[in-house]
């Protein structure tokens, strides 16, 4: 008991009366509920209001401002992951998202970059939940197909591969996929690859050739033409328009 009374935390609590109060739990619950429900309007407004950047109610986890924001970023990522899994997001997809965003923190060297990366992360999780709710009526076979595509997006995923994974004939899977998602398997795969490419163009210095190879396009020219088809511009123009120097 004496050890507890004399520990650093207890001593600090007695002496330091200037420790800032934390945000109300109701605010946190409302935010994470919005992400879990895929409420993009609420989360976009939260980002536009710079809620994460607001020091009022933010706990002090480090006296170094940059480190403090990075610690809070990791807390947010962990809570987002758990809330979204509980909301129905595929477990592996949720953890991969979290790992991706947290691992990128090492390259961020100023507070503003961490804030922007945080907003990107919460909107990404919210968007995934929005899609999850949109596809909530799809069959288990199609949900498994969507998860398989996401997990193998850097590979040359084929209809035959997916059909084998979900134990359906390619012909039947193709018809069922279009019926339940409104998109063909090929289009969906390419859309997911281009979404991944957009993130790489925005937040990495990888060249178009490297991205094309990473996403298993047959050639750089094929990647560029596909990117332009789905994005309305070439990878270079996209990077010039949207990329931020956070690496």
N, C-alpha and C positions, 0 to 999 in steps of 0.2 A: 504493500500500500504506500509506503514511504517513497519507493521508486517512482510510483505513478505521480505522486504529488510534486515530486521534484523534477519531473521530466521537462524537456524544453517547451513542448506544446503548452503544458499547463502554466508554466512560468510566463510564456508569451501572452497567453490569454489574460493573465492577471495584470500584466504591465502595459501592454499595447492596446489603448482604447481607440486608436485611430484606424484599426482594421476596417476596410470598407465593407458595407453590407452587400449581400449577394442578391441577384435578381429573384423575384418571387417565383416559387415553383410553378405557379399557375401559368406564367409566361412560357416557361420551358415546356410544360405539358402541351400547351397550345401549339407551340412551334413543332415539336416532334410529332404531334398528332396530325398536323397539316402535311408534313412530309410523308408520314405513313399512309395517309389517305390520298396522296398524289395531288394535293391542292396546289397547283403551280401558281395560281394568282396570289395566294397568301404568301408563299415562299418568295416569289419574285419581289413582292412589296417589302417583305422583311429584309431582303438583300438591298433593295433600293434605299431603304431607311438606314442602312449601315448598322444594323442591330448588333452584329458580331463585333464590329469595330468600336462600339460604344463602351468606354471604360467604366461607366456607371453600372455597378452591379457585377462587374467582372472580377472574379477572385484573383488574388495575386499568388501565382504558382511559382513565379521567378521574378527577381528584381530586374532582370534583363528584359526589356519590352518585347524584343523579337522572340526570345525563348518562351516568354509568358504566352504570347499568341500561339506559338507552335504547340505548347502543352494543351491549351484550350482547344486547338484544332483537333488534336488526338482524342480528347474527351468527346468532342462532338462526333467525330468519325465512329467511335466505339458505340455511342448511344444511337446514332443513325442506323448502324448495322443491326443492332438488336431490335430496334423498333420496326425496321423494315422487314426483318425476318419474321417477326411476330405478325406483321401485316400481310405476309404471304410471299415475300420475295424469296426466290430460290437461295438456299443457304450459301452455296459456293459462289454464286454471283454477288451476293452481298459482301462476303469477305474479300473477294477479289477487288471489288470497288474500293473497299476500305484500305486494303494493302496498297493499291495503286496510288491513291491520294496521299496516304501517310508517307510512303517511300519517297515521294517527290519533294517532301519538305526539306530534305537535305540540301536541295539546290536553291532554295528560296532564301535570299539574304537581306530582305527588308520587310517591314511590317505590312506595307501595302500589298506586296506580292502574296503574303500569307492570307490576307483578307480576300483578295481576288480569287485565290485558289480555294478558299473556304466556300465562297459563294458558288463557284463552279461545282464543287462537290455536292453541296446541299441541293442544288438544282438538278444535278445528275441523278442523285438518289430519288428526288421527287419525281423526275421524269420517268425513271424506271418503275416507280410505284404507280404512276398514272397509266403507263402501258399495262402494268400488271392488272390494274382494275379494269382497264379496257378489255383485256383478254381473259378476264375472270371466268367468262362463260365457255372458254375453249375446253375441249376434252383433255384428258390426261395425256393422251398420245401426242397432241399438238403442243401442250406445255412442255413435255419432255423433248420434243423436237426443237422448240425455241431455246431451251436450256442447252441442248447439245450444240446448236449453232453458236450460241454465245461463248461456250467453253472452248470451241475449236475455231474461233473466228480468224486466227492467223494461219489456218491451214486451208488446203483446197477441199472444202467441204462439198460433197456431192449429195444429190437426192438419194442415191443408193446407200451411201454411208448412213444417212439419217434414218432411212427406212429400215435398215438392218438394226439400228440402235433401238428403234421404237417397235420393232417386230411387226411391221406392216409392209405390204407390197409397195414398191415405188409408185405405181400407178394410183393406187388407192390413197396413199399419203399425199400425193400431189393434188388430187381432187379435194381431199379433206382440208388440206392446208389453205387452199384458196377459199373454200367455203367458210372457214372459221376465222381467217385473218384478213381476207380481202386482198391478199398478195400471193404471188407465186413463191415457191421456195427459192428459186434463183434470185428474184427481185429482193426478197427479204435478206438473203445472205449478202448481196451486194450493198444494200442499204446499211446493214450493220458494219460492213467493212469500211464504207465511206464515213460512217459516224466515227469509227475508230481512227481513221486517217485524219479527220478534222481535228480530233483531240491532239494527235501527234503533231500536226502542223501548227496548232496554236501553242502547245506547251512543251515542245521539244525542238531541237535544232536538226532533227533527222531530215535528210534530203528526200526528195520524191522517189529517187531510185531505191533508197533504203526502206522507205515505207512500202513501196510496191513489192519489194522482196519479202518484207516482214509479213505482209498480208497475202502473200502467195499469188499475186497477179502474174500472168504469163509474161508480161513485159512492162517496162515503164510507160510505154505509149498506151498500152491497154489500161493501165491504172489512170493515166491522165484523162483519157477519153471517158472512162467510166465515172471518174470524179466530176468531170464537167457535166455529164449527163444528169447526175443526181444533185449537184450543188449549183449548177448554173455558171460556174467559173472554173478556171484551171487551178491546180494546187498552189501555184505561185501567187496568183491573184488572191486566192483565199488567205494564204499566209500573210501577204502584204496588208490585207484588209483587217485581219483579226488577231494576228500573232502579237503577244506581248513578251517583252524580254524578261522572263522570270527565271531563266536558267543561268 
